[in-house]
Amino acid sequence: MRSVAVLGLGLAVPLAPVAGQQLTATERAEAVATIWAEARYNFASWDRVRADWDSALAANLKLAAQVQSDVLFYRRLRRLVALLGDGQAGVIPPAHLRSRIARPPLLLHSVEQRPLILEYAENDEMRVARPERLAEILAVQGVPAESWIRDSVLPEISAATPPDRWQRAVQWMLQGEKGTTLHLLLRLPGGDQRGISVTRSVSLNDHWPLERPELEIDSLPGGVVRVRLNALAEEDVVRRFDRAFPDFAGLTGLILDLRYAASGESRYGYEILARLTARAFQAARWRTPQYRPVFRAWRVPPRPSHGTARPPTPFRPAPSGPATPDRSRCWRRARRPARRRTCWWRSGTRPAA
């Protein structure tokens, strides 16, 4: 079985058995219905969703019946999931489809809703195009950049806030069919304008040449250090932080930049925060929906209270010295390493190796 998409809530949609085969109308309808149902019964923040999810199902089932390419169907699924308004929800296409979707090797960033080129990867095309750093993209294919983003990109972007949604849209505004060419009108830092042509050459299957390292450290005047935490996917980021700051000697200030740490394991973030606090504070709060079929029989409308919510967990600093397991009853009861790390956060007891 292959999957046409993976919903960002951790749910897969199995479809036709032959990889690379064009989806049928029935398979497209199955994907729409499965994503709709999984979100309907497992999404936790319906009180913040403004769209009519039931109407979205009917509209997308009609669209799924139309003759279309798999790439177009993938984009329509993205529009469906974007209605949830959740930055962690998304649609990930299968490998054979990811190879057909690409963007130029340009690192874009939104500054006052203006798309700027921060960096680009050197290749033969870029040496000819010479896109200057900090140049503003004024138009794409002759369409003003603001209109291009608002009409073609923004409806497919999942995000919880309008600023984050726009920033993500700028980041992916040049994505499309691999091998196609885009004409960009740029305003250079000096004020001059010129056009360049770039090719969508880096597919979603390829390594992104401009990917940021997990940890970046910059020294600023006056003994201040800026630390950019760009990812929390691997535990090595905690070890690298410890090697960089064994005792924080000589520092007058530390700026922790978390703007790009949008995914990964939260426990690695907590382990880093444990080195920066001298007193306990409340950590994140979570909740999950509970499906109670009897409410449907009673015709009780679902409410946010029909779920399980957990109060914030008290978070304590990590002590400087090592600890033994018998210092914490929670540690003795924990069997798995992940649970032992949780005991450390709750009790302030650093687990022994």
C-alpha positions as a Python dict, from the first residue, in 0.01 Angstrom:
ca = {
    (1, 'M'): (0, 0, 0),
    (2, 'R'): (121, 352, -71),
    (3, 'S'): (13, 678, 86),
    (4, 'V'): (-99, 983, -105),
    (5, 'A'): (-49, 1201, 200),
    (6, 'V'): (35, 1213, 566),
    (7, 'L'): (-162, 1451, 782),
    (8, 'G'): (52, 1650, 1021),
    (9, 'L'): (-144, 1503, 1311),
    (10, 'G'): (48, 1178, 1252),
    (11, 'L'): (-214, 1003, 1039),
    (12, 'A'): (-157, 826, 706),
    (13, 'V'): (-398, 776, 417),
    (14, 'P'): (-331, 441, 239),
    (15, 'L'): (-426, 430, -126),
    (16, 'A'): (-352, 245, -451),
    (17, 'P'): (-100, -40, -433),
    (18, 'V'): (123, 63, -728),
    (19, 'A'): (374, 339, -656),
    (20, 'G'): (367, 622, -906),
    (21, 'Q'): (29, 526, -1051),
    (22, 'Q'): (-214, 808, -1122),
    (23, 'L'): (-483, 831, -855),
    (24, 'T'): (-837, 747, -955),
    (25, 'A'): (-1139, 958, -860),
    (26, 'T'): (-1236, 698, -599),
    (27, 'E'): (-890, 707, -441),
    (28, 'R'): (-892, 1085, -431),
    (29, 'A'): (-1234, 1082, -262),
    (30, 'E'): (-1104, 827, -10),
    (31, 'A'): (-810, 1052, 74),
    (32, 'V'): (-1036, 1354, 127),
    (33, 'A'): (-1281, 1160, 344),
    (34, 'T'): (-1007, 1000, 555),
    (35, 'I'): (-828, 1328, 624),
    (36, 'W'): (-1161, 1495, 706),
    (37, 'A'): (-1260, 1215, 947),
    (38, 'E'): (-922, 1194, 1119),
    (39, 'A'): (-921, 1568, 1183),
    (40, 'R'): (-1289, 1568, 1282),
    (41, 'Y'): (-1235, 1318, 1562),
    (42, 'N'): (-872, 1383, 1662),
    (43, 'F'): (-809, 1756, 1622),
    (44, 'A'): (-806, 1928, 1960),
    (45, 'S'): (-868, 2295, 1879),
    (46, 'W'): (-1205, 2312, 1706),
    (47, 'D'): (-1296, 2614, 1916),
    (48, 'R'): (-1042, 2812, 1711),
    (49, 'V'): (-1146, 2686, 1365),
    (50, 'R'): (-1355, 2941, 1174),
    (51, 'A'): (-1424, 2732, 863),
    (52, 'D'): (-1722, 2500, 819),
    (53, 'W'): (-1549, 2161, 816),
    (54, 'D'): (-1857, 1975, 692),
    (55, 'S'): (-1899, 2212, 397),
    (56, 'A'): (-1528, 2170, 321),
    (57, 'L'): (-1581, 1794, 292),
    (58, 'A'): (-1863, 1833, 40),
    (59, 'A'): (-1667, 2087, -166),
    (60, 'N'): (-1351, 1877, -177),
    (61, 'L'): (-1536, 1559, -269),
    (62, 'K'): (-1671, 1743, -574),
    (63, 'L'): (-1321, 1862, -661),
    (64, 'A'): (-1181, 1509, -618),
    (65, 'A'): (-1421, 1381, -884),
    (66, 'Q'): (-1268, 1610, -1147),
    (67, 'V'): (-993, 1493, -1382),
    (68, 'Q'): (-667, 1633, -1243),
    (69, 'S'): (-301, 1560, -1188),
    (70, 'D'): (-177, 1423, -857),
    (71, 'V'): (17, 1746, -801),
    (72, 'L'): (-299, 1955, -830),
    (73, 'F'): (-481, 1716, -597),
    (74, 'Y'): (-199, 1748, -343),
    (75, 'R'): (-235, 2126, -353),
    (76, 'R'): (-608, 2096, -296),
    (77, 'L'): (-548, 1872, 6),
    (78, 'R'): (-315, 2138, 143),
    (79, 'R'): (-595, 2395, 110),
    (80, 'L'): (-828, 2163, 298),
    (81, 'V'): (-590, 2109, 591),
    (82, 'A'): (-500, 2480, 601),
    (83, 'L'): (-859, 2551, 711),
    (84, 'L'): (-767, 2407, 1052),
    (85, 'G'): (-537, 2702, 1118),
    (86, 'D'): (-273, 2487, 1288),
    (87, 'G'): (98, 2529, 1225),
    (88, 'Q'): (165, 2161, 1301),
    (89, 'A'): (-94, 2026, 1056),
    (90, 'G'): (5, 1960, 699),
    (91, 'V'): (-3, 1722, 405),
    (92, 'I'): (315, 1538, 307),
    (93, 'P'): (305, 1384, -41),
    (94, 'P'): (456, 1041, -117),
    (95, 'A'): (813, 1012, -247),
    (96, 'H'): (723, 979, -616),
    (97, 'L'): (521, 1301, -593),
    (98, 'R'): (780, 1488, -387),
    (99, 'S'): (1029, 1434, -670),
    (100, 'R'): (802, 1637, -900),
    (101, 'I'): (768, 1937, -666),
    (102, 'A'): (1063, 2175, -640),
    (103, 'R'): (1179, 2532, -584),
    (104, 'P'): (1488, 2735, -676),
    (105, 'P'): (1779, 2731, -428),
    (106, 'L'): (1684, 3071, -285),
    (107, 'L'): (1638, 3136, 87),
    (108, 'L'): (1350, 3382, 124),
    (109, 'H'): (1233, 3577, 426),
    (110, 'S'): (947, 3818, 488),
    (111, 'V'): (1039, 4164, 617),
    (112, 'E'): (734, 4385, 666),
    (113, 'Q'): (551, 4144, 430),
    (114, 'R'): (811, 4203, 158),
    (115, 'P'): (988, 3889, 24),
    (116, 'L'): (1365, 3932, 45),
    (117, 'I'): (1642, 3702, -78),
    (118, 'L'): (1865, 3625, 220),
    (119, 'E'): (2090, 3366, 59),
    (120, 'Y'): (2124, 3140, -241),
    (121, 'A'): (2310, 2818, -318),
    (122, 'E'): (2588, 2845, -574),
    (123, 'N'): (2528, 2656, -898),
    (124, 'D'): (2575, 2727, -1269),
    (125, 'E'): (2238, 2898, -1301),
    (126, 'M'): (2287, 3119, -995),
    (127, 'R'): (2630, 3228, -1117),
    (128, 'V'): (2459, 3356, -1432),
    (129, 'A'): (2149, 3503, -1263),
    (130, 'R'): (2352, 3668, -981),
    (131, 'P'): (2059, 3728, -740),
    (132, 'E'): (2188, 3984, -492),
    (133, 'R'): (2140, 3918, -123),
    (134, 'L'): (1871, 4135, 41),
    (135, 'A'): (1712, 4198, -299),
    (136, 'E'): (1333, 4228, -284),
    (137, 'I'): (1113, 4019, -514),
    (138, 'L'): (871, 4264, -674),
    (139, 'A'): (696, 4028, -918),
    (140, 'V'): (679, 3661, -1018),
    (141, 'Q'): (588, 3577, -1378),
    (142, 'G'): (475, 3938, -1419),
    (143, 'V'): (237, 3916, -1120),
    (144, 'P'): (305, 4152, -825),
    (145, 'A'): (461, 3953, -543),
    (146, 'E'): (189, 4044, -293),
    (147, 'S'): (-85, 3924, -527),
    (148, 'W'): (112, 3610, -613),
    (149, 'I'): (144, 3518, -246),
    (150, 'R'): (-210, 3613, -147),
    (151, 'D'): (-386, 3437, -435),
    (152, 'S'): (-164, 3140, -521),
    (153, 'V'): (29, 3049, -205),
    (154, 'L'): (-144, 3170, 111),
    (155, 'P'): (-457, 2948, 81),
    (156, 'E'): (-235, 2637, 101),
    (157, 'I'): (-38, 2741, 409),
    (158, 'S'): (-116, 2598, 753),
    (159, 'A'): (-33, 2831, 1041),
    (160, 'A'): (-186, 2947, 1369),
    (161, 'T'): (-131, 3322, 1325),
    (162, 'P'): (-148, 3557, 1024),
    (163, 'P'): (219, 3673, 1055),
    (164, 'D'): (347, 3315, 1066),
    (165, 'R'): (121, 3218, 779),
    (166, 'W'): (259, 3498, 562),
    (167, 'Q'): (618, 3412, 657),
    (168, 'R'): (566, 3049, 558),
    (169, 'A'): (400, 3156, 235),
    (170, 'V'): (702, 3369, 144),
    (171, 'Q'): (935, 3079, 219),
    (172, 'W'): (746, 2851, -25),
    (173, 'M'): (623, 3111, -277),
    (174, 'L'): (842, 2978, -562),
    (175, 'Q'): (749, 2611, -523),
    (176, 'G'): (595, 2429, -820),
    (177, 'E'): (654, 2167, -1089),
    (178, 'K'): (1020, 2063, -1100),
    (179, 'G'): (1211, 2189, -1404),
    (180, 'T'): (985, 2485, -1476),
    (181, 'T'): (1132, 2834, -1504),
    (182, 'L'): (1028, 3146, -1315),
    (183, 'H'): (1096, 3506, -1411),
    (184, 'L'): (1152, 3730, -1109),
    (185, 'L'): (1163, 4108, -1099),
    (186, 'L'): (1401, 4220, -826),
    (187, 'R'): (1466, 4551, -654),
    (188, 'L'): (1832, 4555, -556),
    (189, 'P'): (1956, 4703, -226),
    (190, 'G'): (2071, 5013, -415),
    (191, 'G'): (1723, 5074, -558),
    (192, 'D'): (1779, 4954, -916),
    (193, 'Q'): (1547, 4694, -1067),
    (194, 'R'): (1635, 4400, -1289),
    (195, 'G'): (1490, 4065, -1387),
    (196, 'I'): (1635, 3718, -1347),
    (197, 'S'): (1525, 3369, -1449),
    (198, 'V'): (1551, 3078, -1206),
    (199, 'T'): (1457, 2712, -1232),
    (200, 'R'): (1269, 2502, -980),
    (201, 'S'): (1552, 2254, -939),
    (202, 'V'): (1558, 2138, -574),
    (203, 'S'): (1280, 1884, -516),
    (204, 'L'): (1121, 1795, -186),
    (205, 'N'): (1318, 1469, -196),
    (206, 'D'): (1651, 1653, -227),
    (207, 'H'): (1858, 1785, 59),
    (208, 'W'): (1788, 2156, 93),
    (209, 'P'): (2129, 2320, 33),
    (210, 'L'): (2046, 2620, 252),
    (211, 'E'): (1928, 2426, 557),
    (212, 'R'): (2033, 2590, 880),
    (213, 'P'): (2241, 2395, 1134),
    (214, 'E'): (2060, 2289, 1450),
    (215, 'L'): (2260, 2530, 1664),
    (216, 'E'): (2416, 2863, 1563),
    (217, 'I'): (2611, 3085, 1803),
    (218, 'D'): (2706, 3448, 1736),
    (219, 'S'): (2906, 3675, 1967),
    (220, 'L'): (2775, 4029, 2012),
    (221, 'P'): (2944, 4330, 2173),
    (222, 'G'): (2957, 4352, 2552),
    (223, 'G'): (2984, 3980, 2623),
    (224, 'V'): (2639, 3901, 2484),
    (225, 'V'): (2585, 3581, 2286),
    (226, 'R'): (2300, 3500, 2051),
    (227, 'V'): (2206, 3133, 2020),
    (228, 'R'): (1981, 3025, 1735),
    (229, 'L'): (1801, 2698, 1803),
    (230, 'N'): (1688, 2602, 1454),
    (231, 'A'): (1577, 2244, 1521),
    (232, 'L'): (1509, 2011, 1813),
    (233, 'A'): (1502, 1685, 1621),
    (234, 'E'): (1811, 1523, 1773),
    (235, 'E'): (1943, 1498, 2126),
    (236, 'D'): (2285, 1608, 1999),
    (237, 'V'): (2164, 1969, 2005),
    (238, 'V'): (2160, 1951, 2388),
    (239, 'R'): (2514, 1812, 2400),
    (240, 'R'): (2635, 2082, 2162),
    (241, 'F'): (2476, 2347, 2383),
    (242, 'D'): (2654, 2203, 2689),
    (243, 'R'): (2988, 2199, 2507),
    (244, 'A'): (2943, 2562, 2401),
    (245, 'F'): (2838, 2681, 2749),
    (246, 'P'): (2984, 2452, 3018),
    (247, 'D'): (2945, 2717, 3289),
    (248, 'F'): (2840, 3042, 3111),
    (249, 'A'): (3159, 3207, 3233),
    (250, 'G'): (3227, 3552, 3091),
    (251, 'L'): (2874, 3605, 2957),
    (252, 'T'): (2679, 3919, 3042),
    (253, 'G'): (2373, 3815, 2844),
    (254, 'L'): (2234, 3536, 2628),
    (255, 'I'): (1969, 3572, 2355),
    (256, 'L'): (1790, 3247, 2269),
    (257, 'D'): (1635, 3265, 1920),
    (258, 'L'): (1361, 3002, 1878),
    (259, 'R'): (1195, 3139, 1564),
    (260, 'Y'): (1299, 2846, 1346),
    (261, 'A'): (1252, 2567, 1603),
    (262, 'A'): (901, 2489, 1484),
    (263, 'S'): (925, 2111, 1515),
    (264, 'G'): (1114, 1834, 1690),
    (265, 'E'): (1112, 1691, 2041),
    (266, 'S'): (999, 1930, 2314),
    (267, 'R'): (1200, 1741, 2576),
    (268, 'Y'): (1525, 1861, 2415),
    (269, 'G'): (1402, 2217, 2448),
    (270, 'Y'): (1318, 2159, 2813),
    (271, 'E'): (1665, 2020, 2877),
    (272, 'I'): (1820, 2336, 2737),
    (273, 'L'): (1581, 2558, 2936),
    (274, 'A'): (1682, 2368, 3250),
    (275, 'R'): (2028, 2518, 3217),
    (276, 'L'): (1893, 2874, 3202),
    (277, 'T'): (1661, 2897, 3501),
    (278, 'A'): (1721, 2932, 3873),
    (279, 'R'): (1364, 2869, 3982),
    (280, 'A'): (1068, 2654, 3887),
    (281, 'F'): (803, 2773, 3642),
    (282, 'Q'): (507, 2628, 3457),
    (283, 'A'): (579, 2437, 3136),
    (284, 'A'): (344, 2373, 2845),
    (285, 'R'): (-15, 2265, 2883),
    (286, 'W'): (-173, 2005, 2657),
    (287, 'R'): (-516, 1867, 2586),
    (288, 'T'): (-662, 1594, 2369),
    (289, 'P'): (-1019, 1536, 2252),
    (290, 'Q'): (-1233, 1250, 2379),
    (291, 'Y'): (-1487, 1096, 2144),
    (292, 'R'): (-1802, 1001, 2335),
    (293, 'P'): (-2054, 841, 2098),
    (294, 'V'): (-2337, 868, 2351),
    (295, 'F'): (-2333, 1246, 2308),
    (296, 'R'): (-2440, 1199, 1947),
    (297, 'A'): (-2734, 986, 2057),
    (298, 'W'): (-2826, 1253, 2312),
    (299, 'R'): (-2779, 1523, 2047),
    (300, 'V'): (-2532, 1705, 2267),
    (301, 'P'): (-2313, 1930, 2049),
    (302, 'P'): (-1938, 1883, 2096),
    (303, 'R'): (-1770, 2141, 2314),
    (304, 'P'): (-1406, 2209, 2402),
    (305, 'S'): (-1479, 2073, 2752),
    (306, 'H'): (-1548, 1730, 2606),
    (307, 'G'): (-1185, 1631, 2627),
    (308, 'T'): (-896, 1565, 2857),
    (309, 'A'): (-683, 1861, 2963),
    (310, 'R'): (-369, 1842, 3170),
    (311, 'P'): (-256, 2140, 3378),
    (312, 'P'): (88, 2285, 3316),
    (313, 'T'): (371, 2074, 3452),
    (314, 'P'): (593, 2247, 3710),
    (315, 'F'): (936, 2288, 3554),
    (316, 'R'): (1246, 2305, 3775),
    (317, 'P'): (1605, 2392, 3691),
    (318, 'A'): (1858, 2116, 3638),
    (319, 'P'): (2103, 2098, 3931),
    (320, 'S'): (2470, 2135, 3860),
    (321, 'G'): (2578, 1811, 4027),
    (322, 'P'): (2502, 1452, 3931),
    (323, 'A'): (2227, 1259, 4102),
    (324, 'T'): (2161, 897, 4183),
    (325, 'P'): (1835, 718, 4100),
    (326, 'D'): (1731, 673, 4463),
    (327, 'R'): (1703, 1054, 4510),
    (328, 'S'): (1369, 1052, 4326),
    (329, 'R'): (1074, 816, 4376),
    (330, 'C'): (956, 913, 4028),
    (331, 'W'): (1295, 806, 3890),
    (332, 'R'): (1272, 466, 4061),
    (333, 'R'): (928, 401, 3914),
    (334, 'A'): (1021, 510, 3560),
    (335, 'R'): (1117, 224, 3332),
    (336, 'R'): (1178, 400, 3003),
    (337, 'P'): (1444, 668, 2936),
    (338, 'A'): (1181, 917, 2818),
    (339, 'R'): (993, 884, 3148),
    (340, 'R'): (1316, 930, 3342),
    (341, 'R'): (1380, 1254, 3158),
    (342, 'T'): (1029, 1364, 3255),
    (343, 'C'): (1115, 1292, 3619),
    (344, 'W'): (1420, 1513, 3584),
    (345, 'W'): (1210, 1804, 3457),
    (346, 'R'): (948, 1759, 3732),
    (347, 'S'): (1170, 1692, 4031),
    (348, 'G'): (1487, 1877, 3939),
    (349, 'T'): (1680, 1552, 3970),
    (350, 'R'): (1936, 1491, 3697),
    (351, 'P'): (1925, 1122, 3595),
    (352, 'A'): (2241, 921, 3626),
    (353, 'A'): (2391, 773, 3311),
}
